[in-house]
Amino acid sequence: MKCITSILILFITVSDPSYAQESLGNHPLTLPAAFALAMRNNTDISVARHESNLARQEATVSRLGHLPDASAGLTEGYLSNADIWEPPGLGDHRTLHIPHQMTALSVEASEVIYAGGRVNANVRKADLKEQIALLALEEKQQDILLLIAARYLEIYRQLNHREVYLNNSRLARERMHNIMALRKQGMVTKNDSLRTQIQISDYDLAARRVGNAIIRLNNSFNVALALPDSMRLIPDSSLLHTPRHTEGLDYYLALAQGNSPSLRIGDLETAVSHVQINEIKAERLPVLSAYAGSGFQRPFLNAAPPQDIYYNIWQAGIRLHYNINSLYKTPQKIRAGELAQTVAQSRARLREEEVDVSVRNAYNRYQESWDVLETSKRDVESANENYRIVMEKYQNQLALITDVIDASNTKIDTEIKVTDALIDTIYTYYQLLKSAGKL
């Protein structure tokens, strides 16, 4: 295991200098630190956070429905004289002088006393939507953190792939040196050196292609964390020492029941549909409100002739309002609300099924990843031993160059598989935590 881990972390000390010189501060970046950067800088999370702030403000606005309404108005204008015609026949016409300057100042306030629960339902619905927005933010955060983990580990994986190719290219060059010495002795043919040179070229090309893939992955990683384009990730090698988690499936299923944002969103959406039905039913009830107002104005027109004086009138009372159309419109709205509630309940059940399947599958993948790792460990040991034996036979003229190339390719395949398997154990565990809502 120590040998395998050494293969995985070798890039920390022997990585290409051109890659490391623009790394994240030239120090390994831990995955928790990458998570913290994502929580602070990621654009998707920022959008979800603004949406939750908007929902919170809308909930605050909905509570203003409990406060009274107040208004004031000022009117300044011109009044013409009044033309008067006397019946019958409208033949007698005269003009009545009216003071031309008109001024009116009014103040009015009203407050709903009873609205059938409309205001409370609106406040309750806004509060539930605020909770949904907060859970949507949590869900988005977990989605992004899993994405960051995937990109982080993929860079880790590709860095190890490159080191595998570079190490085997070095071994192939050593083998080429030995072949050239054997050729001088007439013990091998030119074909052996040509085949080895082709293999060296393939290894070097593979290493360059992986290097380009690492650059592309880093670009995506930097965008997700809002980092400069020049930054290059050096993963933290201690991540490879993550132990196996032995909790059973029931543990993660229970964890999901209490923590999955998806499940809680489903419950809240069902609650919102129930509140909406109550809000619709309230339309069939009258609205009772109290009001008071005062008007200060000139001229006084309720006199003959009108008088150019200021006067004030105040009033107070109650208003009762009822929408008659609610008798035939509201039943259909209630039916639509009940259907929406049925849809919300079905979606909540669907969310439960999806979370259950997701947790079970993630748990299965996690267990499988460790099985693959144990098998890969044995395979890499066998491949290394096979390569050693074939090389000894080749040097003793007991094997062909094709046998050496086959053994070398098998060695590379197993080294790549064991690095991939170890990284998969880490990634599948993060997938399991994400499925349970605890990433």
C-alpha angles and dihedrals in degrees: 000000000000090000092050093049090049089056090052098049098037091101091066091070104026103034119138107279091222088061097045100044092075096039125132095290089321088277130106112267112222119221093241088054090051088050090052091051090050093050089052103037111021113118096214091053090047091054091049090048091053090049091053090049089051091051090049091052092047089053089052091050091051090058089060086075087082091061124086122256118239132182140174132195139189124198126187118178152129128272121202125217117272120252111213129195120189121217143268104059095351089252099133108074127179138159124239116208115232126184104260102212113084123192126174130174119183135180124188136174132183138176131194111242098179131006103161093262096304095130095046091047091051091050092047092050092050091050091051091049089051090054090048090052091051091050090047087054090051091048091049090049091054091047091053094044090054089048090051090049090050093051093042092052093042090056087048090050094049093047088056091047090054092051090050090054093045093049092049090046087056091050090048090053090052088050090050089054090054092046092053089052090050091048091057087056091049092241098122136030132244088253090071093056092045093051090049092048090053089051091051090051091050091051093049092047091049090051091051093048091050089049090056090048089053090054091052092047090050090052090056091044092052092049092051091052096037091240128150115276091242094063117112122196122235104189120219110257093206087074088075090066094062106137125230115269112227103192113129129241093261090060093058093042090054090045090055093050091059101034113026109117089205093060093046092048089053091053092048094048089054089051090050091054090052092051090048090056090053089048091053092048089054089065088075091061126080124252116232120193139168122225141183131183145167132205126199114186152140147255108037104229099178093083135072110263099021113246127226096229137120117245136174131215124182129188139184135181146111132287127211117198128183129177106221091191088066087077091071104020103046098061089060091047090051090052090052090048092052090051089050089052091051089051091050092050091049091050090050090053089047090052090052091052093047093049092047092051092043093053093046093049093045091050090049091050091049093053090045092052091060091048089052090048094053091049092047091052091056091045094052091050090050092046093051091049091047090051091051092050094047091049091052090049091048092052088051092048092249097116138043127241088248089061090053092049091049091050090047093050091048089051091052093047093052093045091052092045094052092050090047092048093052093049090046090058088059097044095046089052090055088049089053092051090048091051089052092047095244104105 
